[in-house]
Amino acid sequence: MGYKGKFKVWRGDASGGDLKDFEVEINEGEVVLDIIHRLQATQAPDMACRWNCKAGKCGSCSAEINGKPRLMCMTRMSTFEQDETVTVTPLRTFPVIKDLVTDVGFNYAKAREVKSFTPPKDLKPGEYRMQQIDVERSQEFRKCIECYLCQNTCHAVRDHEENKESFAGPRYLMRVAELDMHPLDTADRKKAAQEEHGLGFCNITKCCTEVCPEHIHITDNALIPLKERVVDKKYDPLVWLGNKIRRRTSSDA
């Protein structure tokens, strides 16, 4: 059974904008993206929004719905009261291009800063071997659809523009953690996490985990363990002594 619903959608561009009121037909089983498409078809043909798969797997239709970062295609209208006004705004952390479309180039820049998988130099193709338990440890992180909701909600990026140069954000620190867990990766991910990707900016509020549509435990399974390994390497006196002995032994040899 359909009903008339009330929407507020942010309209504007980089120079400014405002929320516009709409009254639109809503049918049973629909999601927010369906309503945005109906508005484009009937009332606002020039409204801009990104979308691709409409199945919660491409991450394109990220927006803020009633103030919470969500995928429009995975937010069902049945979760709202029929007399409730649904507000849809662009991701706040990134510059607006037009309406609900933002410039997420920051994330691509940070992706390029993460050094790719680095196997041992003497390891030939076909010789890669891993235990199943090592595969399972990082398999969860591979579910990421790069919707950038975690990047958007992370207050270290969202509320502090000056941090963007030094802080990779939860999505790419999770990538660093994944590589650090890989038994065949030889790069010093712990040093890079702290000195290049700003791991210290993360104070584990778990806001990134709360908004992840793939339910990845970003904080508990990636960021906290990575922080622990960084601390062990840099501050644990036994680790420091062991490294000192190894360096001296190598030098003597």
Secondary structure by P-SEA (a helix, b strand, c coil): cbbbbbbbbbbbccccbbbbbbbbbbcccccaaaaaaaaaacccccbbbbbcccccccccbbbbcccccccccccccccccccbbbbbbcccccccccccccccaaaaaaaaaccccccccccccccccccaaaaaaccccccccccccccccccccccccccccccccaaaaaaaaaaaaccccccaaaaaacccccccccccccccccccccccccccccaaaaaaaaaaacccaaaaaaaaaaaaaaaac
